[in-house]
Amino acid sequence: MDKNRIEGSAKELKGHLKEAAGKLTGNASLEAEGKADKAAGKVQAAAGKAKDIVKGKLR
């Protein structure tokens, strides 16, 4: 499993928690930051998945 998949998933989780905390406290800035972290995490995880697929096909 590619390192990017793991880091991306962790970033997604962190973003989800930030977004929830922002909604709970009414902090729009924290909520937006959480959404951005989630999106970045999804992209990073997808890149890691693509790398894993390529590595698998090259073997």
N, C-alpha and C positions, 0 to 999 in steps of 0.2 A: 504494500500500500504506500502510495506516494506521500511524502511529508506534507505537501500542500493540501491534500484531502483532510488530514488530521487538523492542521492549523485552520483551514477554512471552516471546518465544522465547529471548532472551538470559538472562532470569531462570530459565527452565526449564533451560537448559544449566548455569547456575551452580548450581542446586539439584541437578541430577544429579551434578555434580562433588563438591559438598559431601557428598551422600549416600554416594557411593562412597568418599570419603576417610574418612568416619565409620565405614563398615563395615570398611574396611581397617585403621584404627587402633583399632577397638573403642570409638570415642567415640559413645555413643548420642545425646548432645546435638547433635553436629554432624550426625549422620545424620537426626535429627528436623528440624533446621533446614533441611537439604537437601530433605526431603520437603515441608516447608511452602513453601519457595521454588518448588519445581516446581509445586505446586498453584496458587500465586498467579500464576505465569507462564502456566499454562494458561488461567486465567480471564482474564488481561489479553489474551492472544493471541486468545481467543475474542471478547472485546469488540471488539478491533480488526477482526476478521473481520466481525463483525456491522455495524460502522460502514461497512466497505468495501461490503458488500452493499447497505446502505441508500443510500449515496452513488451506487452504480451504478444503482439503481432510480429515483432522483430525477432522473437525467440524461436 
